Amino acid sequence: MTGHCPRADVRVHSPPVQSVRMPAKGDDKEKKRPVDTVSAWMNLTKNLIGAGIFSLPSALLSGSALPGVVAMFAVCILCGSSFVLIAYLCKKLRCQTYREVWCAAFGKQTGVVVDSFIMVNGFFACVAYTILIGDFLQKAIEALAGLQVSRIPLIWGNTCIFMLPLSHAKDLSALRYTSMMGLAIIGLVFMYIVADCLGQWENSSANLKANAMRLNMGIFRTIACCTSAFQAHYNAPRIFKELDCNLQAHAKTVAASFGTAFMVYALFALAGLGLFGDVVLGNVLRNYNADGNTAIMLAWFGMAFAIIFTYPLVFTAARDSLIGSQAILQKAMREKPSTAHVAITTSMVGVISTVACCIQDVSTVTGMLGAFIGSSLCWICPASIYLKLIRRGSQSTDLEAPLLGKPGSSPAQLPYNSKLAAYAVFLVVVGSVSIVVGVNAVLGNL
């Protein structure tokens, strides 16, 4: 065991901060013992690579091929390093969730900030899922039956038949395997797109050359979509726990997972841009014709099926974070749990589907998520926590140090490191610029 390891908590929304024992002298030293880095690598890679991959060719078009890939790599490095920073904060503060780390710096009463970020992230992730399901079903029905059906009835039909019943379910353990199935389908689609690009290399190379180098503000849309793709930071404490709180193993796992994700993302984005060039859509699979392509038709149906059964997992985390951030909803859940559960769930699913009907391009949602929520959760928040605690530590005395190791109850302290402090300031600046410029770039205002 490495250092003091917090209790396991796989939920995105965490309970109130609880006390943890002070480690005995020498506990913080990492003991050498085997940890299952392969399992952690698989779990983290599965969390990173998702349906957002279908928006990356469009994102690469905005920034052009070479600058876009460079921007994607830079985002990968920044997101990976901040993922490790969160684990470092968990270790030093003896916290078990992202929320507890935040509360250790800014107080329990500010935990609603993290809850709100996670709720908004989950809400719009579900919006993106709903848009994708509408896209896939629309194309699949056209290929299978020759019918051109509007997205809106497909979205509401899917909502009533699948989304509402699944979102009301209280035991989602059986749905864990659908995420693996979705990842397998994404893997098959990835191989098909790359192979199709290579098979039409003359056309693909021409498209890539035409979009090889272009420097404009569109690069910020690329950065926003890539930030969304590399965002899984509220899971950093859980991955750290899986690795027995071994910071070195955590860093190696992050390097392997983020490196794998970058290779997959870059190849897929370049292949999609090569195939369709200037006409590539926000969901690259919509670029394929509905007729005569059995493999793509199966991909449409398979992705729709996988996302339908992944949606409740993301939705539940968003709903729990919403309830955790609102005292009135917590009171309703205590007094009339069944009624409150049905009302909150039905309202949220209805609003999600309504928003999805109003947005045609899924890359708009993923870009906004990356520009605002991704920049906040991945960069600004972890860096702000570190800067807050070293500032507090520099002003406090030994008498102010916590005696019982209770996160959030006493001023926490972190050792000052000039390089880490400079890096944290850089993250805050990059995150702030990404929010302001990225949101405008995604909305087409630049």
Secondary structure as UniProt FT lines:
FT   TURN            25..28
FT   HELIX           37..48
FT   HELIX           51..55
FT   HELIX           56..63
FT   HELIX           65..93
FT   HELIX           98..106
FT   HELIX           108..110
FT   HELIX           111..145
FT   HELIX           151..158
FT   HELIX           159..163
FT   HELIX           164..168
FT   HELIX           173..175
FT   HELIX           176..199
FT   HELIX           201..210
FT   TURN            217..218
FT   HELIX           219..229
FT   HELIX           233..235
FT   HELIX           236..242
FT   TURN            243..245
FT   HELIX           247..276
FT   HELIX           277..279
FT   HELIX           284..287
FT   HELIX           294..325
FT   HELIX           327..335
FT   HELIX           337..358
FT   HELIX           362..368
FT   HELIX           369..380
FT   HELIX           381..395
FT   HELIX           398..400
FT   TURN            407..409
FT   HELIX           418..442
FT   TURN            443..444
//
